[in-house]
Amino acid sequence: MTDKPYEELALERTIKDKFGIDVDLYKPIVFEAPVSHTAEATLFLTNRKQLILYISGQSKLLLGDIKKLVSKMGLRAEVYYPPNGRPHYFDEVGRQKFREVFPGRANISDDDIIYYRTLASYNPALVLIAEVKDGEVYQFDNDSVGHWRVAKKFAYRRIRTS
């Protein structure tokens, strides 16, 4: 007996609880593929044909780590969803980290906190994917050359409409 439908339902509920987004997992592309020694990723299509990536790990992950993992998987991100109830989470953390480094600065612009946003804790992570580069999704493999191998061949490019 397979537990996959239950795991998919649990994933939908976790996304609803952590991010406040109602998603219907229509078709899993890659399910719980390793993306590091301690993190796993699930890539799936929703019923609205959006490609969503969910990453969770046992260790601390930052927004910068998630951005790097998305790139290493051969994907291009469109939106990094903040935690539920905190729409400006990455900016808040970026400003706080910036103030720790530069306590005397009063006027902090968005350009000042670009790097400091990447230091925000982001585990689990939910990312809307814009495209799959080269039509291949990669997963972490410690034994392969470059530590990444093809997990699935899948072509996708999101075409923005109004």
N, C-alpha and C positions, 0 to 999 in steps of 0.2 A: 504494500500500500504506500502510495506516495503522499508526502506532506506538502508538496509544492503549492496546491491551492490555499492551504492554510498559511503558508509563509507569505504568499502574495497578499492575502487579506490582512495579515499582520503588518506587512509593509505599508499598505494603504492606510491603515489606522495610525501607524507611527508617523507617517507624513502628515496626516490630518492633525495629530496631537502636537507635533513639534513645530510645524510650519503653518498650520491653519489653512492648508490648501487641500481642496477636495480633488483627488485624482482617481480615475478608474484605470487600473492596470490592464491595458488591452492586450499587449503582446510583449512579453519579456524578450529582450534581445540577448543580453548577457546577465545571468543571475548569480550574484554573490561571487564575482570573479576577484581574485586577489589583485590589489593595486600597490601593495607594499607588504612588508613582513607582517604588519598588524592591521591592515585595513582591507575592506572588501567593497566592491562597487556593484550596483545593479543598474543596468541600463534598460529602459523600457519605453514603449510607445503607449500614450494614453488613448482614450477613445476619441479625442479631438486631434489625433495624429501629431501630438507634440512629443518630442524625444526628451526624456527626463533621466538624469543621472542621480542616484542616491549613493552616497559614500558614508560608511561608518567604520570606525576603528576602535581598537582597544586602547590606543595611546592618544595623547593630545594632538589634535590637528588644528592648524591655523588656516586662515583664508589663503595665505600664500602657498601652503602645502597643497590645498585643494586645487588651486589654479595650476600648479605644476603637474598634479596627477591628471587633471583633465587634458592638459596638453600632451602628456606622455601617452595617454590612452588614444590619441589621434582624434580628439574632439575639439570643437571650438564652442566656447560657452557664450550664451547670450545674456542670461540672468542668473545671478547667485541669490537664491532666496534667503532672506534673513530669518531668524527664529520668530516664532509666532508672537504677535503683540509688540514687536520692536522693529518697525519698518526702517528706522535709521540706525540700526544696530552697528553696522560697520563704521559709519561716520562717528557715532558716539565713542566707540572704542578707539578709533583713530585719533580723535581729539584728545581723549584721556591720555593715550600713550605719548602724543606730541607734547602735552603739558608736562608730563614727567621728564621729558628730555629738555624742553625749553620752558621752564616755569615762568619766566619773565615776559614771554610773548603774549600780547593781548589780542591782536587781530589775527585769527587763524583762518586761512582760506582753504578751499577744497584742494588746491594744488599742493598746499603744505602737508596735507595728511594722506596723500596718495600711498606712500610707502607704509605709513603707520596703520592704515586700514588692513593691510595684509597680516598684521600681527594679532588680529581678532581671533579668538578661539572659535572653531567652526566644526564641531563634531556632534551629531551627524551633519552632513551637508546635502543640499538639494540644489541641482543646477539644471536650468533649461538649456538644452543644447541647440546650437544654431546649425551646425553641420558636422558630418563625419568626414574628416580629411582622408583623401585617397581611398575611401570606401572600405576601410579596415579599422576595427576596434581592437585595441591591444590590451593585454593583461600582463601583470608582473609575473616573471618566471626567473628565479634566481639562477637556473642552470643554462639559460640561453644567452647568446652573445648580446650584450647591451641590456640584459635583464628584462626585456619585453618581448612578447611573442603575440602573434595574431590570435585573438580569441574568437572573432566572428567577422565575416565579410558582410558589410551592411552599408548600403548607400543611402544617404539622407542629407537633404539641404532644406532648411526652413525658408520658405518664401513669405516675407512679411506682407501682410495686407492690412490696409487702413488701421 
